Each structure stands twice: as structure tokens, then as C-alpha cells.
């Protein structure tokens, strides 16, 4: 990263935008272009329309069709927003060449990919930073501060349930081979990351889970607010639209998780409840960008039968992503960050893999006992 002279403001972080899909063009490019702490120094995308897309967003920077062609000295940070199955390989290539990486969730799709990222980080001496926007929300911050007043935490409910919101139905998002999974990897990763921000690093001793696909096969369940094209019923995927799990940490905290791309609900809503020995706190809001949201985020504290509404600062939809950009330069300069994102990702993907294994075991046919003669 460009050095900082004594008494002067830090130079803008030079960013290589890797991938020009929905996450890049809807979330990261607009914010990076507006943020005074960043400048786009390169773009990487193999698609024929990449140059026009970059220009349409006001980006005037060299375009490279492959990440291996990006000169290591061309950027202080690579923001990687490619399809899930490419996350670990693209980030690993950059890290091993000494290019710091900010990687959208899910950071990896398996424990083996987490180990590969750790090795690449060590090889190149660069740092991996991971997407964790939900931690930066104002309402999550209020909840986190409230958890400190609850005594010993006993139980946490984590829910992100959309009314209609299957992303890119019939595209890579709904293909196991390209996405790695469905709502659990997409929404559930945010929920588990938020849990870690509330309780600190957690290890799960027991995990059971189940998944279902009642809505992913309906063209009307798509996330219209993403601008996705409606798809025919035949253009379906093989991932889950809903995952439910019950987990217990090594120190005895129980966690109930539900992540749903679509449901019978009328509103897309996120609900996080933390029960402690001295009280309970509840956050009700809507994570993400859906316009079908809870009208106003709210956090309440309940003790001895009395519920108190806590003040939550108002903020625009998506403000958490800008706030994440605010803190990234400091994280880049912090040597203690090296290895931290990989460790957190390894814990998260371990939980995800165990939920999927439990779900597969529950769905497996039960052998019929043979009759004794």
C-alpha cells in the first residue's frame, strides 16, 4: 500500500476490481468511485462487455481479461467479486503474488479451500480481508453493545427470511457446482459472521440441520429487485432455498439458525434475538438491499418483564458497505490482520459443511430391515 508521509493524509488505496457482476456493479464500484479513500487502478474481467461496463460506471483504468495478467504492482488491494466457485482460486492466485485481497463472502466453499488460502497468504506475505458488512450496520452495533448487558449468553436466534428473493434463478447462484450451496452459504454466512461479532470466535460442538427447496423451482420467487430476468420453471437449480439448523457452542450457548431466500412471509426480515442470564435483546430489521423491508430497524432490551426500545441511528440502505470501505485502509496497515480472516472463514465453513452433512443424512433413505426367515 502507498506510504503515508508525516503530517499528510494517506494516499488513496489503489484498487483492482476483479469481476464485474452484480455485486461489483451494484455494490462495490459505485461506492469505490465515490469514496475519497480509493481510486480504481485496474479492472479484471474476461467478458466481452467488460470495457463498456467499466466505462459506464465512470471507470477509466486498464482492463485485464485474467487475474494472472494483472501486474502485482498495479494495485494496493484487489476487491474480488466473482462467482463463488472462483473465490478461493482467484484470491489465492493474487495472495501468492503478494497482492492484498478483499474477498466477498463466502470466502471459501470448503475447509480445504480455507487451508489453500492460508497457504497463499503465507507464501505471498499479503493479507486477506473478508466481506463482513453486517457487522458494520448501525443496528447490529447497538445490538452488540446491548449483549454486554445480558449477563451470560444462553441462546441466540438468527433468522434472515425473504418473502421472495431467490437470486439469479436458473443462473450460477442456483447451481451447486458454481455457488457451492444456496441460502445457507449466501444468507447464512452473514448470520454466522454476525454471531461471531456478537459473541467472539465460537466453536460448535454439536450441529444438526435440514434444507428444503420448495420455492427455488418457482419463477415467481426470484429477486426482482436485483434486475434478474424472470425464468421458466424448467430453468431451475439444485440448491436449497431454505436452511434450518440448531447448533451448540463448546461453552454451552445454543443457536437456532434459519436462512431463506423465499417463504410464505409478506416482508423480507432479519431477526436476531440474544437471551442471557440477565435479559434478552432483539433486533428486527432487513439485511441487504431488498425494497420489501421492515419499515424501521429496531432493537429492544427486555429485563424483568419490562421491554425498552433502544435508539438506533437512522442510515441509508447499504450504508454498511460504505462503512466497511471506511475501515479497510486501517486493516490493510494492521499486521495483526494477517491470517485472521482465514481463521474466521475456516470456522464458518466448518459449520456450513456440517449443516449440509446433517441435512444429507436426514434426507437419505432409511434401509428396510431384512425379515428373518
Steps between C-alpha positions, in 0.01 A plus 500: 500500500619851421692652793382793710726802550512656845227759543320419173181311422543141380513458125190332352510122495549380142238233435483230235133406453494127419168395351225725364188309598207620711699539823766710329273725296225540763702510822873554466575704188256784579627527856867472408461772238335734751732429791793743538716225648510293181583519133432228241836415347405182308208280403509124442220326313502267196153584365472675161300786649737567791651815352159653433381407850801662664469813288128519575585523869749778442808279533801594286758233581688219323291189437649152531314187386664270757616549856843358417553788257445763770843643595557456872618859528184638335288496816520529877188285534300267278126499567388156385132460407486194275266197511537295817686207348779736390544683832778289646691441176497865389582633847770237542670598173509864606613434857783271393634783281491744790179685410272571800143380443157604621278199430123499492320229697500207494877514540532130421282200426687238704752453774755402236451833322553679832832318542600594145428868569705486820793353307471766227492776761818365659673450165443853372514683830180689411187528711155358429207711619146365487158647434310546825269793430230401748741566787515862387125565519390759756230270640742207535738733684221591745418131547868418559525769768179371659623140516761616751213574743335158475721308737599155383360430152286186491334497156502686167235497225630595154249546217518660158179414318402651165147501366629470143869522429660206318799666331570442131260205482623258237847663499821424690351600835265199492758247378683298765804458277536878460360641825590220741158519661191714526347718770724357772822610329348828383291632791617256766863613465392854597308366799790289627737792449267724700490237775880512520487878527258470794663215694855493371653190337275200556556129449204269468495169678170379355319588178183365339333651198255457218446666161208531258431627148128578495541841333816487289307316228245780458583781259289742706731460803789686339665814636345754261680786676833361372389556143511125432307379201188287569570137425287210389419228751736267311797729561550395859801423712601230743560705817287560806288812544468442874734363766420445866749392764550464872852539631662496844833664576774335701411725794130412497331775299220370276441658159195462274561607140266548206603638162231522228512648152120472480214418734131555574584826681381838374821690577871429472619508860807430711448412865776445756410426860757451776385351832727542800493433870415867567270584209415464132576722201320491166595655166236514226608647165576395142854420393593563139340706224148367458243785488246269668640582843414552862393865515741598774777296667441454871693368797329421830631397840280294731578450867267399784196517272571855382584563133689814404543633147862597441596789269637390162665767282328530161706400199449450128459153352847364427681743733677203658693439177628857493592468866696185421698696241569761770681244716684299233804732466570468872468122480743494209759677713445273803747207504280314749234453231706244313344158544197630690251493212604148402457379858150650518411359158622155604270504803204618291543250218545218752156582642350527150647168387373326814149639448502368143628160616227479761237597244621235254495235771144594594386475137670170430260205463480281808591135419217256546596228749514157348238256622632205690392164358 
